[in-house]
Amino acid sequence: MSVGDAKKVKQVKRRTWMMPQEVEVWYVLPAIRRELAKVMKTKVVQRADVDGEVKEHKITQKEIARMLGVTEPAITQYLLKKKDKRSRGDQVKMPDQILREIDKSADTMIKDYEQARMGDSKEIFEIMTKEINRIIN
């Protein structure tokens, strides 16, 4: 047996198709999270300062990561698209109708997150899951 024949024997045939659930997990959900992160980064919330004065604050990447149930580096990847490099979820183009739904979901998640910060016991991950399911369905 020659070296070339040995390499051919060791090659494992890989499947070229994906189950629908795999497409959703590897492409659709990251694309939805990417769009949610982009929208949330543009939002402003009213928060009381240490002095009790209410001011507008931008939502931080750390807060976005908490709301979406991912890490801060994942949010950075969602928000930064480097030249000639793929970003998480960038293989899926979202239609305008879905983008409008994502904007509504972002508002809901931010509102509920702010209430949770003030002592309301709603679980933010449960809210995020409900909103993503609403977008998908």
N, C-alpha and C positions, 0 to 999 in steps of 0.2 A: 504494500500500500504506500503510495507516494504521499508527500506532505500535503499536496493539494487535495487529495482524496480524504485525508484525515480531517482537514478543515471543513470539507463538505459534510462529513458525517456529524461533526460537532454542532453544526448550525441548527438552530431550533427554529422551526417555522413559527412566525408570529402572526397573530390574527390582525387583520386590517380593519375590522369592523368593531363597533362599540355598541353596548347595550344602551337603551334610552336613558337609564339611570346614570350610566357613566358620563354620557353627554351632559346631563344636567349637573352632575357633581363637578366635572372638570371644566365646563365651559359656561353654562347658564348661570349657576349660582355665583361664581366669581365675577361675572359680568354685572349681575344685579348688585353685588356688594360694591364693585367698582363705581357704579353709577350712584349708589346711595352715599358712598364716601365723598364723591365729587360734590353732590348736592349739599350734604351736611357741612362740608368745609366752607360753603358760601353763606350758611345761615348764621344769624345773630340772635342771641337770647338776652333777656333782661335778667340781671342778677344783682343781688344786694352786695355791696362792698362790705369791708370790715367796719366801716363807719356807718353802715346802714343805708348808704346812698345807692339808689338803683342805677346801674350803668349797663350799657350794651357790651356783651362779650362775644367774641367768636368762639365757636366750638373747637376744642383742641383735637389733635390726632389721637391722643390718649383716650379722650371721651368717645370719639368715633369708634375706636377699637373696642372699647367696652360695650358700646351699643350694638355693634355688629358681631361681637363674640370672636374677634380675631386679634392678632398681635399688632402692635404699632408698626413693625416693619412691613407687615402685609398692607396696612393702610398707606404707607409710603410708596409701596409698589403700585397700589391702585392709583395714587394721585400723580406720581411722576412717570412720565413716559420718556425714556431716554431714546435718542436717535438710534435707529437700527436695532433696537432691543424690544423684545416682546414684554408686555406688562401683563399682570394677572387679569384675566377676563377680557383682554382686548381682541380676541378672535370673534366675538359676538357683537354685532351692530344692533342696537336697540331701536325699535320704531318709536316715533314721537308719542304715540298713545301710551306705550309702556313707560316712557320717560316721565310723562305726566303722572302716572300712577306711582312711580318711584318718588317723585317730588312730594306727593300726598303722604306716602308712607314715611318719608324722612321727617316731615312735619309732625306726624303722629308719634314717631319714635323719639324725637327730640322733646316734644311736650311731655310724654310719659317719663322720659329720663329726668327731666327737670323736676317733675312731681316726685319721682323716686328719691332725688337728691334732698328734697324737702321732708322726707319721712314717709311718703306713701310707699306701701310695701309691694307694689307691682313688680314682678320680676321682668327686667328689661329683656332678657334673652327670650322669654316667652312672647313678649310683644314683638320682638324682631322676627321670630319664627312665624308668628301669625301674619305679619305684614308681608314677608317674602312669599308665604303661601298664597296670600291674596293676589300678589302680583303675578305669580306663576299661573294661577287658575284664572 
